[in-house]
Amino acid sequence: MKKLLAIMSACLLVFLGACSGSNNTNTEGDSGSSTESGKTEVVFWHSMSGDLEKALNEMVADYNESQDEVEVKPVFQGTYEEALTKFNTVAGTKDAPTIMQTFEVGTKYMVDSGKVQPVQKFIDEENYDTSQWEENISNYYAVDGEQYSMPFNSSTPVLIYNKDAFKEAGLDPEKAPRTYDELQEAAKKLTKKEGKKTSQYGFSILNYGWFFEELVAAQGGLFVDNENGRKGNAEKAAFNSKEGLSVFNLINDMYKEGTFYNTGQNWDDMRAAFQSNKVAMFLDSSAGVKSVIDNAPFEVGVSYLPVPKEADREGVIIGGASLWMAKGIEEEKQKAAWEFMKYLSTPEVQAEWHVKTGYFAINPAAYEQDIVKEQWEKYPQLKVTVDQLSETKSSPATQGALISVFPEARQKIVTGMESIYQGVKPKEALKRAEEEINRALEIANQ
């Protein structure tokens, strides 16, 4: 476990720019069982910063005022990686938090750690109806039929495009490309040259492993063997397949055509390129849609992830994070934490969360709330992100991979993507990534 955590600590900072980040260094985690008011205290470690932290704190304050038995104390712990490192040092002690927010790629680590109490225990004890949760979200955090954590802030990738640029290029702004062929053709028409320089590129993908995983899963492809690590520990990478190769070929072909812009690894740089008309189409997180619309000086369109024309669309894998309950703490605190989790799952609370943050509602009934209907009227693009998720087929591909070395694996994919720009052939780039991830899996399994 220490070796795995060291690997995670070394790799994760690359991937967290879009999710969290703050200079807040408060790490207090006093986990006394009750407050001065007599309420049971629930310490909630999280990695939400900026406007997300504000929304979270408001939600917690509303809960604390709504009843007189539980007092939830939200404590920012830095990035997901930083918070996980801190959790590992205090888990099982009196300083452990009651609730821990962990990103989706930390799922395998949390399951294997033995330091968490699966929420399935409380689901079973009161026959709680989990069917009210969005299945394509909760499935990620279920292993062997057991719900380990409660889904919380959830997002998926989408295609975002400049509708004004579409009109100018003679493309239908209401009909975004759904296949790779359509994407390539649209990108050619959207790419503008000024002399020898390109003033506008057709398309871009951030050099980030998450997008590769999603594009592979959208075609029904697996990332690792053993049903994406859900039927036993993954032993080998499975992405060096026709699905994986189609993704690398797409990037390679478009880069050679001069229609693909290499934005690097920074989310802000990618969005800035779009907003400044440097790029006409790109992939982004559904949680970033509202912000992109608000900041773009043109009309923004949102659509599903494209797939090869011969592929049957499977859908998308959920990203984001979930809430875990610590093991080895007083049952009174665990029950109090469960009450808070149930509160978070209600349609009213999820509606507020969706509107304020752009994350999905884990309870689809939230979308029937007036506050959401009003928001969708103003931002119809948000409904597109929800439709893509709801139309996702449940399969090992869309359930997502479970591997303990996920952060390292993502970095290997990034290296492979970047090597394409240096002239490495897609097959070779994919093979190198496969071999390196296989070595990492072998070490982890030992």
N, C-alpha and C positions, 0 to 999 in steps of 0.2 A: 504493500500500500504506500509506504514512504517513497519507494522508487516511482510509482505511478504519479504520486502527487508532485514529485520533483519535475517529472516530465510535463505535467500540466502547468506548473508554475513557469516553466521556461518558455512555453508556447502560447499561452492564452492571450497575453496582452495584445497580440497582433489583431485579434478578432473582436475586440470589445468596444471599439469606437462608436458603433451604432447603438449599443445597448445601455451603457452607463459611463460614468467617469466624473470624478469630483475630487476636490482637494480636502474634503471633509475627512478627518482622521479619527473621529470619535469611535472608539472600539469598546466602550463600556457595555457590559453584558450582564449586569447584576440580575440574577435570576431568582430572587426571593419569591416565595410562593404567594405572598399577598402584599397589597399596598396598604398605606395608612388608612385608606377608606374601607379596608376590609375586602376589597375586590381581589380576585386571583389574578396575579400578574402574568402576562404572556409576553416574553421578550421576542421580538420579531426582527431578525437580521435580514437586511435587504440590500440590493445594489441599484436601486432607482435613484437617479440624481436629476438636478434641474427641475423642469416642469413635471417630470414623472414623479419625482419625490414629493412635490407639492400636491399632486393628485392623490398619491398614496396616503400622505399624512392627513389630508381632508377626509378620506375614506375611513381611516382608523379613528379619527376624532369623532366622526358621525357614529361609529359603532360604540365607542366608549360612552357616548352620551345617550345611546339608545337603550342601555340596560345598566344594572347596578351590581353585576356579579363578576364581570371580567374587565380588566384594564390591559389593553394591548399597548406595548411600548415599542414603536418602530425605531430601529437603530441602523443608520447607514454604515456599511462596512467596506466601502470601496467597490472595485470592480468585482464581477462574479468570481474571478480567479483569486483575488485578494480575500474575499469573504470565505471562499472554500478553504483556503490555507488556514485562516483563523479558526474556522469551525473544526478543522482537523486537530488543532492543538487543544481545544477545550471540550470536545465531544466526550460525554461520559462523566464530566465534572459538574460542580455546582455553577460554573460560569457558562455552561452551554446554553444557547438560546433555546426557546421552546419551538420556534418556527424558523426555518432556514430557507431562503430563496436561492435556488441553484438553476443555472442555465441548462438547456436540454442536453448538451454534450457532456454534462457532469452526471447524467442519470446512471450510467453503468458504475461509475465510481461510488455514488451514494448507495446504490443497491448492494454492492459488494463490501461496503465499509462495515456493515453490521452496527452502524451508529444511528440508524433511523428506525422509527416506528412506522410501518406501512399504514396508511390511512384506511386500508381495507378492514382493519380491526374494528374501527368505529362505524364503517359502512355496514358491516355484518351485525354489529351489536344492536343497531336500531333500524336495520333493514332500510337504510337510506337509499333513495332512488337516484342512482347515478345516471339513469337514462336522460335526466334533464341536462346533463353535460353534453357538449358537442363531442360526439364519438371520435371524430377525426383529430380532436385535441387530446382527450383523455387517454386514447389508445397508446400514445407515445409513452406515457408514464405507467402503463400496465405491463407487467412482466409475468408470464406464465399464469395469466388470469387474475393476478393480484394487483390492485391499484396501490402503487407505492406512494405517490404524492398527488396533491391536488393541482391541476393545471391552473395557471394564473395569467401572466402576461404572455400572450401568444400571437405569433405573426407568421406570415408566409411570404415568399417572393412573388412579385407581379411584374408585368411589363408596363413601363410608363413611357408615354410618347407625347410629342409636341404636335397638337392638332393643327396649329397654324402652319407648321412646317409641312404637314401632310397636305393641306390644301394647296400650298404654294407649289408642291411637287406633283400635284395632280392626283394625289391619293385620297381615298375616302377616309375622312377623319373619324368616321363612326365604325370603321372596319379595320381593326388592328390585325397585323399578321398573326396567324395561329400556327403556321408550320414553318420549318426552317427555310424552305424554298421561298415562301412568301416574305419571310424576314429578310432574306438576302436580296430579293428583288426590290423590296421597299427601301432597304438601306442604300442600294445603288442610286435610286431616285432622290433620296434625301441628302446624299453626300454632295457637297459643294466645293468647287475648286476656285481659287483666286490665283491665277498664274500657276506656279508649281506648288503652292501651299494649299492645304485643305482647310477651309474656313468652317465647314460643318461636316461632321462624320455621321453616318447613318445609325450606328449602334455601338453599345459598350456594355461590358460585364465587368464588375469589380473583380480584381484578383483575390477572390475569397472562396474558400473551399465549400462553403454553404451553397453557393449558387450551382456549383458543379453537382453536388449531391442531389439538389432539387431537380436539375435538368435530367439527370439519370433516372431518378424516381418517377418523374412525369411520364417517362416511357415504359415504366414497369421494371426498370433495372435495379439490381441490388448493389449496395456499397461493399458489403462483406458477405462471406458464406454463412452457412447454418441459419438460413432465413433471416439474414441481416443481424445475426448474433442473438436472435430471440429463441432459437431452438438449441441452445448450448453456446459456449464461448466461441466467438468468431476466431478462426484460425488463419484465414487467408482473405485477401482483398478479392472482390468480385466485380469491381468496376471496370476492369480491363476487358470490356465486352463490346458488343456492337453498340450498346447504349452509350457507354463511356466514350467510345471512339467517335461516335456521331457528334458529341459535344466538342471534343478537341478539334475534330475536322471542321466544324462550323466556325470556331474561333480562328483556326488557321486559314481557312478559305477567305473569310471576310477581312482578315488582317492583310493578306496578300492582295486582295482586291482594293485595299485602301479605303474600305467602308467602316472598318472597326477601329475604335479609339482605345488605346491602352491608358486607362485612368489610374493605374496603380492599385494601392491597397487602402486608400483613405476614402471613407464614405463621404465626407464633406467635399473633397475634391471632385468626386463623381457627380454629386448633386449640383455643385457649382458649374461644372461643365455643361450640364443639361440646362440650367437656368440661364446661362450665358450664350445659348444656342451653339455651343461647340459640339454637342451631341443631340441627335433628334429622338433616339430611343435608348432605353437602358433598363436593366433589372434593378429593382429596389425592394426593400421590405414593405409589406402592407402597412406596417406601423408608421412608415415615413410618408405615406401618401398625402395626408392632409397638409403637412408642412411643405411638401414640394408644391402642392397646388397654391398654397398661400404665398409662396415666395417666387413663383414663376411669372414672368411678365407676358405670358401667353396662355392659351387654353390647353389644359392638360388632360390627356386620355389615359385610362388604365385598362389593361386587359390581362388575360391568362398567360401563363408561361407557354411559349411555343414548343412544339414537338415535331420530330420528323414526320413527313406526310404519311409514311407507312406505319407509323406507331399508333397503337391504341392509347389514348390519353388515360393515365391512371389518376393524376391529380398532384397534390403537393404534400410535403412533410411539414408538420408543425415545427416552428422555431420559437425562441423565447425562453421562458423559465417556468418553474413550478414551485410549489410550497411543500417543504418536507417537515415532518415532525421528529424532534429528537427522541432518541431512545434513552432509557435509564433515568428519566425525570419523573417527578411525582405524577400520579395518575390524574390528580385534580387539575394540574396544569395542562396535561394532554387533553383532557375533556374540554377545558376552557379554550384551548387552541382549536379544537374541532368545532366548537360553537362559532368561533370567529371565521373559520374556513367556510362553514355553511352560510354564514351571513354574506361573505364575499361572493358566494355562488348565486345569490338571489337575482332575479331579473332586474330589479330596480338598481341595485348596486352595479351590476355588470353593464347596464345601460349607461350609467354615469362614467364608468371606467372606459368604455368603448368611445364615447363622445369626447372625453377629455384627453385620451392618450392615442387613439387610433388602433389600439390592440383589439383583437377579437373579443367578443363576449363569450365566455366559456359556457354560458347558459343561453342558447339561441332564443329563448323566450324574451330576452332583453331587446331583441330587434323589433318587438311589437310595442315597445314603450314609446310614448309620444316624443320624448326627447331625442330618440334615435331616428324616428321618422322625420322629424324636423331637420336633423343633421343630414340625413340622406337626401333630403330635398335640396339642401344647399351644396352637398358634396355627393352626388350620385355615384362617383367613382368608388366610394367606400363600399357600396353594395356589391360592386364587381368583385372585390377581394373576398367578401363573405360568400358570394355565389361560387367562386372557384373552390373554396374550402368545402362547402356543403356538397358540391358535386364530386368530390374526391372519393375514389373507390377505396375501400378498406383492404389493404394487402400488406405483405411484408415490406414491399417497396415503399409504400406511403406511410407505414408505421414508423419508419426510420431505423437507422442502425444503432445497435448497442455495442460500443467498444470502449474500453478504458483508456485507450490512447488516442481518442478522437482529436484533441487539439493538435497533436503531432501529425496525425493523418491529414488534417486539413492543411497544415503547412506544407506537406509533401505535394498535395494537389496544387497549391499556389505556386510552388517551385516549378511544377510541370507546366502550368498555364504560362508562366513567365518565360519558360525555356522556348515555347513556341515562337515568341516574338524575336528570339535570338536565332531562329532558323532550325531548331530541332523538329524533326518530323513528329506529327501527332502520335503515331504508333509508338515511337521510341520514348516520347515524353510520358505517355501513359504507362508504358512498361517499367520505366524507372520508378515512377511513383508507386506502382504496384509492388515492386521488389522491396522498396524501402519500408512501405507500410507492412508488408509481410514480415520483415525482420522485427519491426516494432511489436507486432502482434505476438511473434514467437517469444520475445523477451518477456512481454507482459504475462503471457500464459505460463511461463516457467515460474 
